[in-house]
Amino acid sequence: MNTLGKNETTSNTFEILKFFFPHLRKVDRIYPDVIIGKEKTGVSFALGISTVNRGNQSYLKQTLNSLVSRMTPSEEKDSVVIVSVSDRNEDYLKSVVGMITKRFKRQLRSGSLEIISIPAFFYPNISHVKESTDDSGKSESKCIKQVLDFCFLMLYAQPKAMYYLQLEDDIIAKKMYFTKITDFVHNITSKNWFYIEFSILGFIGKLFKSQDLPDFVRFFLMFYKDKPIDLLLRDIFQVKMCNPGENPEKCAERNKQIRIRYKPSLFQHVGIQSSFPGIEQYSKILLIHLRPRDTQRESMSRGRGRSRLPAEPGAQCGAHPRAPGS
């Protein structure tokens, strides 16, 4: 186990947080509580996974196995997978560390897999979110926390790699996913792309240039109380790339050039047990490719009358299907 305490380079990447959160200005250094791995840097790709306790169900082992087993040795050498435990439950942290150290020893030894834990002092007071037992109050609080969790992970990953790929802890990567991503990025004609979508679900499978991550984080933190992160990602494009009063068609055309979508999706969302306690979710990429009237018919036939569309409160915190044509 290697615990980061005085790593100046990594610590400096978190200084941006002090601008947005006054309570952090008294903190000498902001850094993850726990790091297990080799603190690998200088690679092409960093893959970030934020994980939280889902009660009796966990998909993390399945997710990690699909990611690392579908890399070639050279691809593994040129990448790092970062698991960020974003849960204050100490038992869950111990279970994640135990599972990974047992199942993925080789990846830990080589430095291609790391574990970090977000310190409790990082989170601001979100007492403006009403203490409520209804779904809306819980949903808003969870969405806010997810924005913060992703921003922390992005800042940690930023100095490690040329590109950053955001994933979640309940997905399955398709065969040769990494080869396809690498080939696509290296052969892309436009060098001015904003981000690339390797999945159409929410924030899953979004690839960013690491040099752009601080700008994304700044925007997300300005509005983290207002919207889920997948909607903020849409908004940042509108703010940065669409001119006031511009013809919508022109902006949409520019959208296609800098917000690039890879087809078909390379990641399948498999989690049924939501990160929201007591909620089940059924979001399958297959359904999103269907026409609206077919989606209803398909969900009824597969679910014996039970809707298989995303059920996470507002699917809004991570698995947000994109509307057709957007």
VEXDREN-2710 file (C-alpha; in Angstrom, 1 decimal):
% VEXDREN-2710
k/r/px/py/pz
1/MET/0.0/0.0/0.0
2/ASN/1.3/3.4/-1.0
3/THR/-0.4/6.3/0.7
4/LEU/0.0/9.7/-0.8
5/GLY/0.7/12.5/1.6
6/LYS/3.3/14.8/0.3
7/ASN/3.2/14.4/-3.5
8/GLU/3.5/18.0/-4.6
9/THR/2.5/17.4/-8.2
10/THR/-0.7/15.6/-7.4
11/SER/-1.6/17.9/-4.6
12/ASN/-1.2/21.0/-6.9
13/THR/-3.8/19.6/-9.3
14/PHE/-6.4/20.0/-6.5
15/GLU/-5.7/23.7/-5.8
16/ILE/-8.5/24.7/-8.1
17/LEU/-11.0/23.3/-5.5
18/LYS/-10.1/26.1/-3.0
19/PHE/-11.5/28.7/-5.4
20/PHE/-15.0/27.1/-5.2
21/PHE/-15.0/25.8/-1.6
22/PRO/-13.9/28.2/1.1
23/HIS/-13.7/25.4/3.7
24/LEU/-10.8/23.9/1.7
25/ARG/-8.7/27.0/1.9
26/LYS/-7.6/26.1/5.4
27/VAL/-6.4/22.6/4.2
28/ASP/-2.7/22.5/3.6
29/ARG/-2.8/19.8/1.0
30/ILE/-5.8/18.2/-0.7
31/TYR/-5.1/14.6/-1.7
32/PRO/-6.8/11.2/-1.7
33/ASP/-6.9/9.4/1.6
34/VAL/-5.7/6.1/0.2
35/ILE/-3.7/5.2/-2.9
36/ILE/-2.9/1.6/-3.7
37/GLY/-0.8/1.2/-6.8
38/LYS/2.3/2.7/-8.4
39/GLU/1.1/6.2/-9.1
40/LYS/1.6/5.6/-12.8
41/THR/2.1/8.6/-15.1
42/GLY/3.1/9.4/-18.6
43/VAL/0.5/7.0/-20.3
44/SER/-1.9/7.7/-23.1
45/PHE/-5.2/6.8/-21.4
46/ALA/-6.5/7.1/-17.8
47/LEU/-9.8/5.3/-17.2
48/GLY/-11.7/6.6/-14.2
49/ILE/-14.3/4.6/-12.2
50/SER/-16.2/6.2/-9.3
51/THR/-17.7/3.5/-7.1
52/VAL/-20.3/3.7/-4.3
53/ASN/-21.9/1.1/-2.0
54/ARG/-25.0/-0.5/-3.7
55/GLY/-26.0/-2.5/-0.7
56/ASN/-26.0/-6.3/-1.3
57/GLN/-25.2/-6.0/-5.0
58/SER/-21.9/-5.0/-6.5
59/TYR/-20.9/-4.9/-10.2
60/LEU/-17.4/-3.6/-9.7
61/LYS/-15.5/-6.9/-10.1
62/GLN/-17.4/-7.6/-13.3
63/THR/-16.7/-4.2/-14.6
64/LEU/-13.0/-4.3/-13.8
65/ASN/-12.6/-7.8/-15.3
66/SER/-14.2/-6.7/-18.6
67/LEU/-11.9/-3.7/-18.8
68/VAL/-8.5/-5.3/-18.0
69/SER/-9.1/-8.6/-19.7
70/ARG/-10.0/-6.9/-23.0
71/MET/-6.7/-5.0/-23.2
72/THR/-3.6/-6.3/-24.9
73/PRO/-0.4/-6.2/-22.9
74/SER/0.8/-3.1/-24.7
75/GLU/-2.5/-1.4/-24.1
76/GLU/-2.4/-2.2/-20.4
77/LYS/1.2/-0.8/-20.3
78/ASP/0.0/2.5/-21.8
79/SER/-3.0/3.0/-19.6
80/VAL/-4.1/3.2/-16.0
81/VAL/-7.4/2.3/-14.5
82/ILE/-8.3/4.4/-11.4
83/VAL/-11.0/3.2/-9.0
84/SER/-12.2/6.0/-6.8
85/VAL/-14.1/4.9/-3.7
86/SER/-16.6/7.7/-3.2
87/ASP/-18.4/6.3/-0.2
88/ARG/-17.8/7.1/3.5
89/ASN/-18.7/3.5/4.5
90/GLU/-15.4/2.1/5.8
91/ASP/-16.6/-1.4/5.3
92/TYR/-17.3/-0.8/1.7
93/LEU/-13.8/0.7/1.2
94/LYS/-12.3/-2.4/2.9
95/SER/-14.4/-4.7/0.7
96/VAL/-13.2/-2.9/-2.5
97/VAL/-9.6/-2.9/-1.5
98/GLY/-9.8/-6.6/-0.5
99/MET/-11.5/-7.6/-3.7
100/ILE/-9.1/-5.8/-6.0
101/THR/-5.9/-6.9/-4.1
102/LYS/-7.2/-10.5/-4.4
103/ARG/-8.5/-10.5/-7.9
104/PHE/-6.2/-8.0/-9.7
105/LYS/-2.8/-8.5/-8.1
106/ARG/-0.9/-8.4/-11.4
107/GLN/-2.5/-5.1/-12.5
108/LEU/-1.7/-3.5/-9.1
109/ARG/1.9/-4.7/-9.3
110/SER/2.3/-3.3/-12.8
111/GLY/0.7/0.0/-11.9
112/SER/-2.1/-0.3/-14.4
113/LEU/-4.7/-0.3/-11.7
114/GLU/-5.0/2.1/-8.7
115/ILE/-7.4/2.7/-5.9
116/ILE/-8.1/6.0/-4.3
117/SER/-10.5/7.1/-1.6
118/ILE/-12.0/10.6/-1.6
119/PRO/-11.4/12.3/1.8
120/ALA/-14.5/13.3/3.8
121/PHE/-13.2/16.8/4.3
122/PHE/-13.5/17.5/0.6
123/TYR/-17.3/17.6/0.5
124/PRO/-18.9/21.0/1.1
125/ASN/-22.0/21.5/3.3
126/ILE/-25.1/20.8/1.1
127/SER/-27.6/21.6/3.8
128/HIS/-29.5/23.7/1.2
129/VAL/-30.8/20.3/0.0
130/LYS/-33.8/19.7/2.2
131/GLU/-33.6/16.7/4.5
132/SER/-36.3/14.7/3.0
133/THR/-37.4/11.1/2.8
134/ASP/-39.0/11.5/-0.6
135/ASP/-37.2/10.5/-3.8
136/SER/-36.7/14.1/-5.0
137/GLY/-34.7/15.2/-2.0
138/LYS/-32.5/12.0/-2.1
139/SER/-32.1/12.3/-5.8
140/GLU/-30.9/15.9/-5.7
141/SER/-28.4/15.2/-2.9
142/LYS/-27.0/12.1/-4.8
143/CYS/-26.7/14.1/-8.1
144/ILE/-24.8/16.8/-6.3
145/LYS/-22.4/14.3/-4.8
146/GLN/-21.9/12.6/-8.1
147/VAL/-20.7/15.9/-9.7
148/LEU/-18.2/16.4/-6.9
149/ASP/-17.0/12.7/-7.0
150/PHE/-16.4/12.9/-10.8
151/CYS/-14.6/16.3/-10.5
152/PHE/-12.2/14.9/-7.8
153/LEU/-11.5/11.9/-9.9
154/MET/-10.8/14.0/-13.0
155/LEU/-8.4/16.2/-11.2
156/TYR/-6.5/13.2/-9.9
157/ALA/-6.3/11.6/-13.3
158/GLN/-5.4/14.8/-15.2
159/PRO/-1.6/14.7/-14.9
160/LYS/-1.4/11.0/-15.5
161/ALA/-2.4/10.6/-19.1
162/MET/-3.0/12.3/-22.4
163/TYR/-6.7/11.3/-22.5
164/TYR/-9.3/10.6/-19.8
165/LEU/-12.2/8.2/-20.1
166/GLN/-15.0/8.4/-17.7
167/LEU/-16.7/5.1/-16.7
168/GLU/-18.9/3.8/-13.9
169/ASP/-18.9/0.8/-11.7
170/ASP/-21.7/-1.1/-13.3
171/ILE/-20.8/-1.4/-17.0
172/ILE/-19.3/-4.0/-19.3
173/ALA/-16.8/-3.2/-22.0
174/LYS/-17.2/-4.8/-25.4
175/LYS/-14.5/-7.0/-26.9
176/MET/-11.5/-5.0/-28.3
177/TYR/-13.0/-1.8/-26.8
178/PHE/-9.6/-0.3/-26.0
179/THR/-8.2/-1.1/-29.5
180/LYS/-11.2/0.6/-31.1
181/ILE/-10.9/3.6/-28.9
182/THR/-7.2/4.0/-29.6
183/ASP/-7.6/3.5/-33.4
184/PHE/-10.5/6.0/-33.5
185/VAL/-8.6/8.7/-31.5
186/HIS/-5.4/8.3/-33.6
187/ASN/-7.3/8.4/-36.9
188/ILE/-9.7/11.1/-36.2
189/THR/-9.5/13.9/-38.8
190/SER/-10.5/16.8/-36.6
191/LYS/-8.0/17.8/-34.0
192/ASN/-10.3/20.3/-32.3
193/TRP/-12.8/17.9/-30.8
194/PHE/-14.4/18.8/-27.5
195/TYR/-15.0/15.2/-26.3
196/ILE/-15.8/11.8/-27.9
197/GLU/-18.8/9.7/-26.9
198/PHE/-18.1/6.0/-26.8
199/SER/-21.5/5.4/-25.1
200/ILE/-24.7/7.3/-25.4
201/LEU/-25.7/6.7/-21.8
202/GLY/-25.2/9.7/-19.6
203/PHE/-21.6/10.4/-18.6
204/ILE/-20.4/6.8/-19.4
205/GLY/-17.8/6.4/-22.0
206/LYS/-17.0/10.1/-22.5
207/LEU/-13.4/10.7/-23.6
208/PHE/-11.7/14.0/-22.9
209/LYS/-8.3/15.5/-23.6
210/SER/-6.6/15.6/-20.2
211/GLN/-5.4/19.1/-20.8
212/ASP/-9.0/20.2/-21.0
213/LEU/-10.1/18.6/-17.8
214/PRO/-9.5/21.7/-15.5
215/ASP/-11.9/23.7/-17.7
216/PHE/-14.6/21.1/-17.5
217/VAL/-14.1/20.8/-13.7
218/ARG/-14.4/24.6/-13.3
219/PHE/-17.7/24.6/-15.2
220/PHE/-19.1/21.6/-13.4
221/LEU/-18.2/23.1/-10.0
222/MET/-19.8/26.5/-10.9
223/PHE/-23.2/24.7/-11.3
224/TYR/-22.8/21.5/-9.3
225/LYS/-25.9/22.4/-7.2
226/ASP/-28.1/23.0/-10.2
227/LYS/-28.0/20.1/-12.6
228/PRO/-26.7/16.5/-13.0
229/ILE/-23.3/16.2/-14.6
230/ASP/-24.5/14.7/-17.9
231/LEU/-26.7/17.8/-18.4
232/LEU/-23.9/20.1/-17.4
233/LEU/-21.8/18.4/-20.1
234/ARG/-24.4/19.4/-22.6
235/ASP/-24.6/22.9/-21.2
236/ILE/-20.8/23.6/-21.4
237/PHE/-20.9/23.0/-25.1
238/GLN/-23.7/25.5/-25.5
239/VAL/-21.8/28.1/-23.5
240/LYS/-18.4/27.6/-25.1
241/MET/-19.3/26.8/-28.7
242/CYS/-22.6/28.4/-29.6
243/ASN/-22.6/32.2/-30.2
244/PRO/-25.5/34.3/-28.8
245/GLY/-28.1/34.7/-31.5
246/GLU/-26.5/32.2/-33.7
247/ASN/-28.6/30.1/-36.1
248/PRO/-29.3/26.8/-34.3
249/GLU/-28.5/24.9/-37.5
250/LYS/-24.9/26.3/-37.6
251/CYS/-24.4/25.4/-33.9
252/ALA/-25.7/21.9/-34.5
253/GLU/-23.3/21.5/-37.5
254/ARG/-20.4/22.6/-35.3
255/ASN/-21.6/20.2/-32.7
256/LYS/-21.1/17.2/-35.0
257/GLN/-17.5/18.3/-35.7
258/ILE/-16.3/18.7/-32.1
259/ARG/-18.8/16.5/-30.1
260/ILE/-18.0/13.3/-31.8
261/ARG/-20.0/10.1/-31.3
262/TYR/-18.6/6.7/-32.0
263/LYS/-21.0/4.0/-33.1
264/PRO/-21.9/1.5/-31.9
265/SER/-21.5/2.0/-28.2
266/LEU/-18.5/0.3/-26.6
267/PHE/-20.0/0.0/-23.1
268/GLN/-23.1/-1.7/-21.9
269/HIS/-24.8/-0.6/-18.7
270/VAL/-25.6/-3.7/-16.7
271/GLY/-26.4/-2.5/-13.2
272/ILE/-29.9/-3.2/-11.9
273/GLN/-29.3/-2.2/-8.3
274/SER/-29.0/1.6/-8.3
275/SER/-26.6/3.7/-6.3
276/PHE/-29.8/5.2/-4.9
277/PRO/-30.9/3.0/-2.0
278/GLY/-34.1/0.9/-2.8
279/ILE/-34.1/1.8/-6.5
280/GLU/-33.8/-0.6/-9.4
281/GLN/-32.8/0.6/-12.8
282/TYR/-33.0/-1.1/-16.2
283/SER/-31.1/0.9/-18.8
284/LYS/-30.0/-1.1/-21.8
285/ILE/-28.3/0.5/-24.8
286/LEU/-30.4/-1.8/-27.1
287/LEU/-33.6/0.0/-26.1
288/ILE/-32.1/3.5/-26.8
289/HIS/-31.5/2.5/-30.4
290/LEU/-35.2/1.6/-30.9
291/ARG/-37.8/3.9/-32.2
292/PRO/-40.0/5.3/-29.4
293/ARG/-43.0/3.1/-30.2
294/ASP/-40.8/0.0/-30.5
295/THR/-39.2/0.8/-27.1
296/GLN/-42.5/0.5/-25.3
297/ARG/-43.3/-2.8/-27.1
298/GLU/-39.9/-4.2/-26.4
299/SER/-39.9/-3.3/-22.7
300/MET/-43.4/-4.8/-22.2
301/SER/-42.4/-8.1/-23.9
302/ARG/-39.2/-8.4/-21.9
303/GLY/-40.5/-7.3/-18.6
304/ARG/-43.9/-9.0/-18.5
305/GLY/-45.5/-5.6/-18.4
306/ARG/-42.8/-3.9/-16.3
307/SER/-41.1/-1.0/-17.9
308/ARG/-37.4/-1.6/-18.6
309/LEU/-36.6/2.1/-19.2
310/PRO/-34.1/3.7/-16.8
311/ALA/-35.7/4.0/-13.4
312/GLU/-32.9/5.8/-11.5
313/PRO/-34.3/9.0/-10.0
314/GLY/-34.1/11.1/-13.0
315/ALA/-31.8/8.5/-14.6
316/GLN/-30.3/11.9/-14.2
317/CYS/-27.2/11.0/-12.3
318/GLY/-25.2/9.0/-14.8
319/ALA/-27.4/6.9/-17.1
320/HIS/-29.3/9.6/-18.9
321/PRO/-30.4/8.4/-22.4
322/ARG/-29.8/11.0/-25.0
323/ALA/-32.9/12.2/-26.8
324/PRO/-33.0/11.2/-30.5
325/GLY/-31.1/13.6/-32.7
326/SER/-29.4/15.5/-29.8
END
